[in-house]
Amino acid sequence: MCFLFYRGQAGKKTNIEDETSSVIERHLELINEKLNNMLTKSDTRFLKQIIKDTISEQKEDVFKQLMHRIEIRTRERSNEPSKRNPDS
């Protein structure tokens, strides 16, 4: 349905439906811009899982590095001459 509005004596026609739809389109664009920055529940679950996995991997890496250092220090100490019994 198209509504026409006649303005003044010049008989210029302004299409009210077009003006209304353009206003609605602008509002929808604004709403869309705001919603683009939102996360859904499934997005947050996914991000939480990624964070948990990343932290777990980092813990494993740190633990491996720590174990490696302990092994190196243990070997170094076992190769050192004993300071308690210098005769041995």
Secondary structure as the mmCIF struct_conf table of DSSP 4:
data_model
#
loop_
_struct_conf.conf_type_id
_struct_conf.id
_struct_conf.beg_label_comp_id
_struct_conf.beg_label_asym_id
_struct_conf.beg_label_seq_id
_struct_conf.end_label_comp_id
_struct_conf.end_label_asym_id
_struct_conf.end_label_seq_id
STRN STRN1 LEU A 4 ARG A 7
TURN_TY1_P TURN_TY1_P1 GLY A 8 GLY A 11
STRN STRN2 LYS A 12 ASN A 15
HELX_RH_AL_P HELX_RH_AL_P1 ILE A 16 ASN A 36
TURN_TY1_P TURN_TY1_P2 ASN A 37 ASN A 37
HELX_RH_AL_P HELX_RH_AL_P2 LYS A 41 ASN A 79
BEND BEND1 GLU A 80 GLU A 80
HELX_LH_PP_P HELX_LH_PP_P1 PRO A 81 SER A 82
BEND BEND2 LYS A 83 ARG A 84
TURN_TY1_P TURN_TY1_P3 PRO A 86 ASP A 87
#
